[in-house]
Amino acid sequence: MNAIAKKHQKLIEFCDLLDNFHSPVFFLNFVFSTLLLCMVGFQSVTGKNMFMGDYFKYALYGSSLLTQLLVLCWNGDKIIQLSSETATALYSSNWESDVYDKEHKTLTNDLRFMILRSQKPIRITASKFSVLSCQTFTKVSLTLLILPT
């Protein structure tokens, strides 16, 4: 169980490193994709004398931008879900039965700290501006649908 505690700590450190390293890239990707989606929506709504092919081109470009945002947000949401499930799995492991056993006291303390740390989900952010999650993707998508109207 000690190896699991160490692996858990390394996974948390890895996610923090991932967030610190890729956060500016995620932020730029998020901002530019959103701006481009706004421009594509504006162009398709206000464009005059456009052919059907132009609408198809804008729809294809907009869907590729939305797919790019979805991939970022989906993976961020998966990290949040899995880290949230860790606390439940640890608590269900019958950790409290060994509280009075002196041999397992350090193990029990490690499990307590893991449960305590797991209650705060790991999150990947876009430069601490926004958490990458399906909820964020939904907000951005709905905002982009409402803006042209």
N, C-alpha and C positions, 0 to 999 in steps of 0.2 A: 504494500500500500504506500510505502514511502516513495517508491519509484513513480507511482501515479501522482503523488503530490508534487514531486519535482517536475514531472512532465506537464502537469497543469500549470505550474508557475512558468515554465518555458513557453507554453502556448500563449499565456497572457502577455509575456514579454514580447513574443513574436508579433502578436496583434498590435501592441503598442508601437513597436518598431515599424510595422506596416503602415499604421495610421500616420506616424510622424514622417515617414519617408514619402508616401504616396499622397498624402493629404493635399498638398498644393496642386498636384496633377489632377486629382479628383475634382478639386474646386474649379480649376480652369476648364476642365472637360464639362463639368456641370453648368457653369456659367455660359460658356460659348454654345453648348448644345441648346440651352434654353433660349439664348438670344437668337440663334439661327432658326429655332422653331417659331419664335415670335415673328421673325422676318418672313419666313415661308408662309405662315398663316396670314400675315398682313398682305403679302403679295398675291396670294391666291384669292383673298376676299376682295381686294381693291383693284386687281388687274383687269384692264379693259382689253377687248379684242384678243383674248387669249383663246388658243385652240384647246381642244380636248387633250391633246398630247401634253400641253403645258400643265394642266391640272394633274395629269397622271405623273408627270415628272416631279411636281411639288409634293404630291402625296407619297411618292416613293422616297423622296429625300427626307420628308418629315417622319415617315415611319422608320427609316434607318436611324435618324437621330433619336427617336423615342426608344428604339431597340437598344441603342448604345446606353442610354440612361437607365433602361430597365435592367440591363446586365449589371451595371454598377450597383444599383439599388437592391437587386435581387440577392447578390452575393453579400452585401452588407447586412441585409435582413436575415440571411441564413446564419451569419456569425452571431447576430443578436439572439436568434432562436436557440441555437445550439448552446451558447453560453448561459442562457436562461434555464435550459433543461439540465445543465450540470448541477445546479443547486438542488433541484428536485431529486436527481439520481443519487447525489451524495447523501441527502437527508434520508432517503429510502434505504440506505445501505445498513441500517441497524447499528449505527455508530455509537449510540448512547448506551448500549448494553455493556460496553467495555470500559465505562467511565471509572469504575472502581478497581479495575485490573491494572496493577502497577506496571506490568510488562507492556501493556498497550497504551499507556498514558500519553506518550509522545505521538503515537499514531492518532489517538483520539484528538489531541490538540491540533495536529496537522489537519485532520478532517474538519474540525471546527473552523479553522482559519480558511480552509477551502470553501466551506459552505458560506461563511461570512463574505468572502470575496466574490463568490459566484452569484450573490444576490444582486450585485450591480452588473448588468450585462455588458459585455465587451461591445464597443461600437466603433465603426469606421466612419470617419467624418470627412467632409470636404472643407479643409482648413478651419475646423471647429465652427464653421458657418452653419452647416446642416448635417444631420446624421443621414448616412446612406441607408435607406430602408424602403420597403414597399409603400409605407405611409407617405414618405417624402415624394416618391414617384407619383403616387396618386394625386397629391396636392399640386405638383407641377403640371401633370396632365390635365387636371380639371381647370387649373388656371389658364392653361393654353387654349382650352376649348371655350372658356368664357370670354377671354380677351377680344376675339374678333367680333363678338356680337354686341 
